[in-house]
Amino acid sequence: MDCLSETTLTATYRTQGPIITSLLDTDWYKVTMMQGVHHKYPNASVTWEFRSRNAEDLEPYIDEIREQIDYLASVRLAPEESAYLSTFPYMSPDFIRFLELFRFRPEYVDVYMEECELCIVIDGPWSHSILFEIVILAIISEVRNRSLYPDVTIDQAVRQLRHKMELLRSQYTEEQLAGFNLADFGTRRRLSQPVHEAIVEVLLKEFPGNFVGTSNVDIARRHDICPMGTMAHEWVMAHQQLGSRLIDSQRTALEAWVQEYRGYLGIALTDTITLDAFLRDFDLYFAKLFDGLRHDSGDPLVFAEKCIRHYESLGIDPMTKTLIFSDALTFDKAMSIKTALDGRIRTSFGIGTNLTCDVPGVKPMNIVLKMVSCNGQPVAKISDEPGKTMSRDSGYVNYLKSVFGVQH
């Protein structure tokens, strides 16, 4: 553990005061989407709802969760963080100034119990509520973990990671591991912030040829690592109610992204209304403009085959494009995908929970906070994995399916 920084050696959990101490302790795609919202949809209002996919009683933690959300009101963008954002050519000065003035508004968040389930509803302007998702999930995860697993140490998490890296190196040759691009996507369901940072530091120092970055902006800034991420489902979902015809909403979302970033951040998310519906909208224009696609549900190799065939049908060499995989990955699963696709299309892998909350004896949470309405009207995600479909309006889901020809 002597290779790790002083900050990560202090404690497994932040037992006193706020868990979230930096405005940038979030995923990069929240910041990039926030800029798009700030510029294009400053008056949009949205509602988010929390869902736990674990059969677990979270009521014992409700008071501490509320307290941690209240702490968010004191979080500010620090001058050094503002300077960091200005180093990215696609981060506009007016948006950075907006972030300097930005304050979390805990009054937008309602936390309560209903029928023995923890309920969290966020309701407010999109540009002022967008940053709540990741930090609230990280808060819930850490509050729960330090109650259930108070004796877990950073050293245990680091030993587990090193064990996995050793197994990987014993199973694959250096040639096979070449081109295995791995990023940390583990903010929202991490064991704790100190464990998260320790994991990233080990990857940075001990897996240098393969570790390509982290989605966590705060950790990326302080360790001079590339922040990873572009858009999330909410960007496409919100466009279902932002003025265009519903059938055109995916194209509108992609076009708005292109206009905002002008060639930067060129990875598109595919499974907001299933991959098949996405590919019907992802024509030659978008296929040439975007650098690649991200997989987040369904069979990854089925996804890859469809994407490869789609590029080929458009006359595009798949080897000029990248597929990013980010659905419940482990090292073994990622390497099996890479091996299957070597020489056919470029790949990269974002691993989340299996990096930042993988300790023997610890059961990670499976929690989400998803947008359910925009401008007072329902929105929905119809995933390639039915269990990941998210909406509170089944009638709207059925309508969305009918419009896009979704069968399941």
Helices and strands as residue ranges (DSSP letters): G 7-9, H 28-40, E 45-52, G 59-61, H 62-71, G 72-74, H 79-85, H 93-101, G 106-108, E 109-114, E 117-125, H 126-129, H 132-148, H 154-171, H 174-177, E 182-184, H 193-206, E 211-214, H 217-223, H 233-238, G 239-241, G 246-248, H 249-261, E 267-269, H 275-281, H 284-289, E 292-295, H 300-313, G 318-320, E 322-325, H 331-341, E 346-351, H 353-356, E 367-374, E 377-378, G 386-388, H 394-404
